[in-house]
Structure formats: structure tokens, C-alpha cells
Amino acid sequence: QRSAEAVPEQWALEQNYPNPFNSETGIAFAVPQADRVTLKIYDIHGSEVATLMQEVPVAAGRYQVRWNPTKLASGAYLCVLQTPSSRLLRKMVLLR
């Protein structure tokens, strides 16, 4: 979901909220220019566990994505935001 705020000046992947989380969490990111965005979740061993966005064309702005990992165990996960020109990541903790 895109926000109606001013166009951000740089790429950003904010810390998910809440963190730690036990059912659903929000992941916010900022895009300073139109680009193709991939947003994926990996377990701590580097295995992909979820794809939230795959090469999705987005306009400049701020976005919020909800994630509900129904079948994953407690532990640390990495959220990775990738574009053709950048890659950002944040650590998240799932507690059941």
C-alpha cells in the first residue's frame, strides 16, 4: 500500500513493526524513484521462506506491506528489499 507523503530522498527499509512479532508484522520501505522492487524473507541460514513482492514496478513513495508467516517456526529472519541498483536488509524476530 502506497502512502501519499512526499517523495523520499533515498532508498529505505524500515525496521518491521512490531518486532519481535508473533502473528503479523508490517514492513515499510521508501522508494525515491520509479523502479522494480523485490521484497523477500529469508531464514537465518539464507533459505528463502517468502516472496512478498517480485520485480513489482512501483512509483516513488513510501510503502507498507503486511506479512503473516502462518507456518514458520520461532526464530530470526531477514527481510531483503532489492532493486536493480540497491539491496537493503533488516533482521526480524518471530516468537510463537
Beta strands, then each sheet from edge to edge (+ up, - down):
strand 1: 12-13
strand 2: 25-31
strand 3: 35-43
strand 4: 48-58
strand 5: 61-67
strand 6: 75-82
strand 7: 87-94
sheet 1: 1+ 2- 5+
sheet 2: 4+ 3- 6+ 7-
end
